[in-house]
């Protein structure tokens, strides 16, 4: 009798061991395949006309969805009833949602940013006082590269809650430059210098017409406001070059 019990227990343990090994194999292989598929989805989407802003997000959604299916397959292999698992996930999901309220706010904000599209990947923006080029929008953060090549991660909820300034959205920009000259200088000559420099620079647009005007009388200078228009990609090159020429 004892031998039969031991034999049955041994056979049962062996069966569970096989199921556990199969479940682990399903997880390892399934997760590896999920990552490859997610990368393939991103690669294929990169060859389409889809906005680059959506591609990393789509890859992450694909990967997480496949991870979930692989996990269910592994549990099913162990003999776990899916109805019980789904009921448990529903209960646990509520607890997790309450515990991770801030993280879920970031996810919701990330989806809103993708739908509303106040900026795209490669745009130069200022988010809550931080400026940089948009690199990626994922579930929780918006990533920027600053002009001095630092990577900044800003929570999506913070991005959506604060002022967003997009410097790349419009094709043209106005330059607001101020040049001070002494009170005993020739104003007409100064104006002529600004006009000549503007006319000589092909990057400066004629429409809208540039503005050259005395804008302020400071304590030690008469301040000329020089406001030409340029294409957005020429903003800083023109500012640096024009200032040097003046």
C-alpha positions as a printed Julia matrix, in Angstrom:
246×3 Matrix{Float64}:
   0.0     0.0     0.0
   2.79    2.4     0.97
   4.7     1.6    -2.21
   1.63    2.44   -4.31
   1.18    5.78   -2.53
   4.88    6.61   -3.02
   4.7     5.59   -6.67
   1.61    7.76   -7.27
   3.21   10.69   -5.46
   6.37   10.27   -7.48
   4.42   10.11  -10.73
   2.4    13.19   -9.72
   5.58   15.11   -8.79
   7.16   14.09  -12.07
   4.08   15.29  -13.95
   4.1    18.64  -12.15
   7.84   18.98  -12.77
   7.31   18.43  -16.48
   4.47   20.97  -16.51
   6.61   23.49  -14.62
   9.52   23.03  -17.02
   7.16   23.42  -19.98
   5.69   26.58  -18.43
   9.17   28.04  -17.9
  10.1    27.15  -21.47
   6.91   28.82  -22.73
   7.77   31.99  -20.77
  11.4    32.15  -21.9
  10.73   31.37  -25.56
   7.5    33.38  -25.63
   9.1    36.5   -24.14
  12.01   36.23  -26.58
   9.61   35.91  -29.53
   7.51   38.81  -28.17
  10.54   41.1   -28.1
  11.51   40.1   -31.64
   7.97   40.67  -32.91
   7.82   44.08  -31.19
  11.1    45.1   -32.86
   9.81   43.79  -36.21
   6.59   45.82  -35.8
   8.64   48.96  -35.13
  10.87   48.25  -38.13
   7.89   47.71  -40.45
   6.1    50.8   -39.16
   9.3    52.78  -39.73
   8.99   52.02  -43.45
   5.46   53.43  -43.61
   4.25   57.03  -43.56
   3.25   56.7   -39.89
   4.46   59.57  -37.71
   7.69   58.56  -35.94
   6.12   59.63  -32.63
   3.82   56.59  -32.64
   6.35   53.89  -33.58
   8.07   53.27  -30.19
   4.68   53.41  -28.44
   3.23   50.83  -30.85
   6.24   48.56  -30.23
   5.75   48.78  -26.45
   2.02   48.04  -26.71
   2.75   45.02  -28.92
   5.38   43.68  -26.52
   3.23   44.08  -23.4
   0.22   42.5   -25.09
   2.28   39.49  -26.2
   3.84   39.17  -22.72
   0.33   38.94  -21.29
  -0.72   36.22  -23.76
   2.46   34.22  -23.15
   1.92   34.39  -19.38
  -1.66   33.13  -19.79
  -0.39   30.26  -21.97
   2.17   29.29  -19.33
  -0.44   29.32  -16.56
  -2.81   27.29  -18.71
  -0.05   24.71  -19.2
   0.16   24.38  -15.39
  -3.54   23.54  -15.31
  -4.68   26.87  -13.9
  -8.27   27.71  -14.83
  -8.34   30.86  -16.98
 -11.65   32.03  -15.52
 -10.09   32.05  -12.06
  -7.01   33.85  -13.38
  -9.07   36.53  -15.11
 -11.18   37.04  -11.99
  -8.01   37.33   -9.9
  -6.51   39.77  -12.41
  -9.66   41.9   -12.22
  -9.46   42.07   -8.43
  -5.71   42.64   -8.44
  -6.05   45.21  -11.19
  -8.24   47.41   -8.99
  -5.74   47.23   -6.13
  -2.84   47.96   -8.47
  -4.73   50.86  -10.04
  -5.2    52.46   -6.62
  -1.58   51.84   -5.63
  -0.14   53.08   -8.9
  -2.5    56.0    -9.48
   0.33   58.39  -10.43
   1.85   55.91  -12.89
  -1.53   55.33  -14.52
  -1.97   59.09  -14.78
   1.29   59.16  -16.76
  -0.01   56.4   -19.05
  -3.27   58.27  -19.66
  -1.33   61.49  -20.26
   0.99   59.69  -22.71
  -1.99   58.47  -24.72
  -3.44   62.0   -24.68
  -0.16   63.42  -25.98
  -0.17   60.92  -28.84
  -3.79   61.74  -29.72
  -3.57   65.53  -29.34
  -0.04   65.72  -30.82
   1.14   69.08  -29.41
   4.61   67.95  -30.53
   6.3    65.14  -32.44
   9.58   63.29  -32.37
  12.43   65.58  -33.56
  10.56   68.77  -32.56
  12.41   71.25  -30.36
  10.13   72.0   -27.41
  10.07   73.54  -23.98
   8.18   71.42  -21.44
   7.71   72.95  -18.02
  10.78   75.13  -18.49
  13.0    72.34  -19.87
  14.05   72.67  -23.52
  15.22   69.95  -25.87
  14.54   67.79  -28.91
  11.81   65.17  -28.46
  13.32   61.67  -28.71
  10.5    59.4   -27.56
   7.11   59.29  -25.86
   6.53   56.04  -23.98
   3.94   54.91  -21.43
   5.34   56.92  -18.55
   7.79   59.56  -19.79
   8.6    61.97  -22.6
  12.33   61.94  -23.37
  14.24   65.03  -24.53
  17.81   65.55  -25.67
  19.0    68.97  -24.5
  21.27   71.18  -26.66
  24.26   70.13  -24.51
  23.36   66.46  -25.15
  21.74   65.5   -21.86
  18.81   63.05  -21.83
  15.86   64.36  -19.82
  12.88   62.16  -18.83
   9.75   64.14  -17.93
   6.64   62.35  -16.54
   3.83   62.53  -19.09
   1.34   63.85  -16.52
   3.68   66.77  -15.77
   4.09   67.46  -19.5
   0.34   67.59  -20.06
  -0.32   69.69  -16.96
   2.16   72.46  -17.77
   2.76   74.86  -20.64
   4.07   73.28  -23.85
   6.1    75.5   -26.19
   6.82   73.98  -29.61
   9.54   75.88  -31.47
   9.46   73.57  -34.51
   5.75   73.5   -35.3
   5.62   76.58  -37.53
   7.78   76.81  -40.64
   8.88   80.41  -39.97
   9.98   82.31  -36.88
  10.56   85.95  -35.97
  13.91   86.9   -34.46
  13.71   89.4   -31.61
  17.13   91.01  -31.44
  18.07   94.13  -29.45
  21.13   96.29  -30.2
  22.06   99.24  -28.04
  23.91  102.3   -29.36
  25.09  105.37  -27.49
  22.96  108.49  -27.23
  25.38  110.54  -29.33
  25.42  108.01  -32.2
  23.79  108.64  -35.57
  20.42  106.88  -35.51
  19.97  107.05  -39.28
  23.39  105.49  -39.84
  22.62  102.71  -37.36
  19.31  101.97  -39.08
  21.07  101.9   -42.46
  23.58   99.35  -41.14
  20.77   97.06  -39.97
  18.94   97.42  -43.29
  22.09   96.62  -45.29
  22.85   93.52  -43.22
  19.28   92.27  -43.59
  19.34   92.83  -47.36
  22.65   90.98  -47.67
  21.45   87.83  -45.87
  19.46   85.55  -48.22
  18.16   83.52  -45.26
  16.11   86.5   -44.03
  12.62   86.6   -45.55
  11.18   89.7   -47.21
   7.62   88.7   -46.26
   6.71   89.4   -43.51
   8.71   92.61  -43.74
  11.5    92.99  -41.16
  10.98   95.56  -38.42
  13.74   97.97  -37.4
  12.67  100.46  -34.73
  13.87  102.3   -31.66
  12.2   100.23  -28.97
  13.57  101.58  -25.7
  15.58  104.41  -24.19
  17.77  102.72  -21.61
  19.99  104.43  -19.06
  23.12  104.08  -21.18
  21.89  103.31  -24.67
  19.26  103.77  -27.34
  17.94  100.27  -28.03
  17.08   99.24  -31.57
  14.62   96.34  -31.92
  15.56   94.34  -35.02
  12.92   91.76  -35.93
  13.4    89.88  -39.2
  11.66   86.63  -40.16
  13.48   83.43  -41.16
  12.71   79.77  -41.78
  12.71   77.87  -38.49
  15.87   75.89  -39.26
  17.81   79.15  -39.77
  16.96   80.78  -36.42
  20.21   80.32  -34.52
  22.63   80.54  -37.48
  21.12   83.9   -38.46
  21.13   85.21  -34.87
  24.8    84.34  -34.37
  25.92   85.59  -37.78
  23.84   88.78  -37.71
  25.1    89.68  -34.22
  28.7    89.18  -35.32
  28.18   91.32  -38.42
  26.6    94.14  -36.39
